[in-house]
């Protein structure tokens, strides 16, 4: 059901003319009134540019790319690839160019919803959501509702490196490129087990993120299959400082660890630094492994054993899906494989 300006006025307890003044911004309105109107706009998901039913034929040349942290190579590579694919398109107006805008949420669920609302108001041609999602039922429901409104208005929805929305969100019609984090983590743990490691610590990402859970599940599956007890696990952000601090804690919990698995390659850098600061050699004393195969992982010393995700290829494909130059796969879901890359940072434990 289309929300009208009159609906907003009724919710905010003001006249339709006042709502119009607030939205147009060309007439002075009391701050309290303006706040009440904008709250009603958000609560009703009102699109000021016209009824949603008319937007399918009137989407703009804007494509929004949502990332947690553009400074993180994981997101930067995907966003850059998507932006390049979008910029190369010739399918739009005035020569075919689309304007790709990167929206940096900082990992904030509130900012994620705000950006989706702003993109809806701008009648975005497409939105691309990258990376894992927050494991919160209320937030997932809110995101799904926002994406449904966008899709209803003719906006293409693409999830890149993000799990599907769920069976109840089939009406969104999202194209999903989901990384096989479980299988990648399982292969990585199997590699360490094959070398003879039995005391393996794990530096996990934030506990409320799907990527963290899926990678940890794959790791644990491999340990269970081998009959090996799980070592200590410490959660933290996906950054170098977290890897350093978590490693200090892991060694306190089990000083006899022979291997540490990091949530990603950036975290692995912190792991390596903490081990070296304590006089431990890599991999002589402790093997270290990461995840993602970020560009620097081959240049650290020793080069990092990791799991390769095709970040650039996935980002570029997300860009094409967003433009409709590549068809959405049957069922909407593509599972993107993860590949084990063995380098010098892992070896058999001593003794």
N, C-alpha and C positions, 0 to 999 in steps of 0.2 A: 504494500500500500504506500503510495507516494505521500511524503510529508510536505505540507504546504506552509507558506509564510504565516497564514492564519493559525495553523497548529502551533507554530513557535510562539506567536503572540499570546495565544491562550495559555501555553505552559509558563511563559515568563510574566503573565499578568500585565501585559502592556498592549498598546494598539498595534495593528499591522504597520502603520506608518512609522512607529518608533523602531520596530524591528528593521524596517527598510533603512532607516537613518543609521542605525548601528552597523548594519552590514555594508552600507555604501561608504560610511565614514566621512560623509560630507556635511554633517550637521552636528552641533554639540549636543551630547547626551550625558547625563550624570553617570559617574563611574559605577555606582551601584546598579543602575539600570542596565548599563552596558554589560556588566558582569552577569546579570540575571539573564539577559538575552543570549549571550554566548554560551551560558550553561545549558539553556534550553536547546540551542542549536546542536550542541554536542550530544545531549541526552536523546534527542530525536533523530540524530544523524541527518540533519537537514542539509541539502545541497543548494546553496544560494543561486547557482547558475541555471536553475530550471528543473522541471520534473525529471526524475531518473529515467522515465520511459523515453524521453527525447534525446538522451545523451548518447545512445548507441551510434547515432549518425553524426554526433557532434563532439567526439573525443578530440583532445588536443594533440600536439606533437610532442608531448612530454612523457618520458618514461622515468619512473622512480626506481632507484636501486637502494634497498635498505640493507645496511651493514651494521654489525656491532661496533667495529672499530676499524676505520679506514687505514690506520697506522699499522695494523696487524697484517703481515703479508698474506695470511690465509684469506682475508676479506679483500685486501687490495688487489690481489691477482685476479680473483673472480670478478670484482667490480670493474677493473680495467679491461678485462677481456670482453665483458658484456657491453661496456661502453663503446669499445672499438667495433664490435659487431653491429651495434645500433647505429653508430656513426657512418658505417659503410652502406647502410640500407638506402635503397632508392625508391622505397614504397610510399613515402609520405608526400605531403604537399610541398610546393615551392622548391622542387628539385629533389624531394624525398628525404631530407634530413629530419632526424628526430633529436630532441634535446634530452640527453640522459643526465639525470640529477642524482648524485649520490647522497643519501640521507644517513647520517651517522647517529645511531641511537645510543651509543655508549653502553649498550646492554640494558638500557632502561625499558621496561615493558610499557611504561606510560609514554615515552617518546616514540616507541614503535606505533602505538595506536594513534598518536598525534600526527605522525607523518602520513599514515594511511588516510586519516581524515583530510589532511591538507591536499594530498594527491587526489582524493575524491572530489574536493572542491575545485581543483584545477582540471578536472575531467581528463585525468591521465590516460594515455593510450594503453599503458601497461605498467605493472608493478612487478619487481623481482625482489623476493625476500631471500636473503642468503644466510647460511649457517644454521646451527641448531636452534630449536625453539625452547622457550621457558616451559618447564614442566609444572604448569599451574592450570587447572581445569577452567577457572574463571577467565584467565587471560586468553587461553586458547579459544574459548567460546566467543570472547569479544573480538579477537582477531578474525575468526571465521565469519562472524557477522559483518565486519567491515569489508572483508574480501568478497562476501556475497553481494553486498551493495555495489561494490566496484564492478564485479562481473555483470551484475544486472544492468549496469550503465554502459556496458560495452568495453570495459577495461579487461585486457588479458592479464591473467595472474600466473606467475611462474615462481616455483620454489626451487632454489638451487642450493644443494647441500643441506636440505631441510627435510624432515620426515613429512609424509602425506598428512593432510589435515584430518583425515578420518572418514569412515564410510558415511557419516551423517552430513558430510560437507561435499558430497559428489556434485551438488548443484552449482558449486563454485566453478567447476570445470578447470581447476588449476593443472598446469603441466608441472610435474615434479621430477627433479633430478636428485635422487637420494643417494648419498655416499654409503657404501657398505662398511660402516665403521666396525660393526661386530666382527665380520669376517677378517678384516684387516688386523684388528687387535688380537684375534684368536691366532692368526698365522704368526704374529710377532711373538706371542707367548710360546707358541710351539717351537719357534726357532731357538729361544733361550732354553727351553726344556731339553731340546735335542743336543745342546751344547753341554748339558749336565747341571744347569742351574736349578737349585731347589729352594733357595732363599731369595725371593724376588720382591722388592718393594715397588710400590706404585704411587706415582704423583698424579692424582686425578684432577680434572677441571672442576668448575663449580658444580655442586651436587644437584642444582635445580635445572640443569641443561640436558637436553636429549643427547647431544653428542657425548657428554661425559658418561651418561648411563650406558649408551650403546657400546662405547669402547671398553668400559669396565666390565660389562657383561661378556663380551668376547674374550677378554683376558681371563675371567673367572671360568668360563666354559673350558678353556684349554687346560687350566690347572686341575679342574675336576676330572676331566677325561684322563689325565695322567696320574691321578691319585695323589697330587701334590697339595699340601696345605697352603692356603692363601697367606701371603706375607702382609705386612702393614700397608695401609693405604692412607694417604693424606690428601685432602681436597684443598683447592685454592684457585685463584684466577689463572687464566691462560697467559701468563707472562713470566719473564725470566726471574724476577724477584720471588715469585711463588715457588719456582723450581728450586731455588737456593734454600729458602726457608724450610720447605717441605723435606728436602734431603737431610738437613740438620735434624729434623724431627724423626725421620725414618731411621737414621743411624742411632739415635737415642733409643728408639723402640727395639731395634735389632742391629747391634753393631757388627754382626756377622753376615750382613747382606752381601750377596755376590753379584746382584744385578738390580738396576733400577729402570723401570719403564716410566717414561714421562708422557703427560697428556698430549703434548705436541712438541714440535722441534724447538720452539722458543723456550718452553719450560725446560727442555733438555739442556739448553745452554746454562741455565741456572743450576741444574743438577751437576753438570760437569764442573762448574766453578766451585761449588760447595765441596765436592770430592777432592779437587786439587788443593783447596785451602786446608784440607785436613790431611794432606800428604798421601792421598790415595791415588794410584795410577789407574788410567782408563785405557784398555780394558783389563790390565794386569790384575788389579785388585777388585775393581767393580766394573761390570759391563753396563753400558747406558744405551737406551733406545728411545726414539722419539716417534712422531707421527706427523704426516702431511707431506714430507719431503719438500720443505721450503727451500728456496734457492741457496741459502747459506749452508745447508746441512752437509753438502759435499765438501765445503771449504774449511769447516772446523777441523781441529786436529785432536784425535783421529776423526776421520769422516764418520758421520752419524748413521748408524743402522736405523731405518725408519720405515714407515709405510707410505707409499706414494699415492696421493690422490691427484687425479688429473684436473687441477684447479682451473688452469687457463682454458682447457678444452670445455669443461663444464660451464664456465662463465660465458664463453663465446656461444655455446649452444643455447644457454638461457637467453642471451640477447636475441638470437634468431627466433626462438620460441615466442619471445615477447612481441616481436614484430609480425609474427605469423609467416615468416619466410621459411620456417621449418614446421612441418605439421606436428601437432601434439600426438604423442604415441598412444596406441590403444590402451584405454584404461587410465591414461594420463601419467602413469608412473614408469620411470626408468631407474633401475638400480645401477649406480655407477661403481664399478669394481675398484677395490683397493689392492695395491701390489706391494709385497714385501721387498725391501731393498736392503741387502746385507752389506755393511761396510765395516770399517775397522774398529768401531767403538764397542763391538761385542766379540767375545771369545770365550772359550771354555774356562770355568773357574779353576783357580789353582788348587793343587792337591787332589 
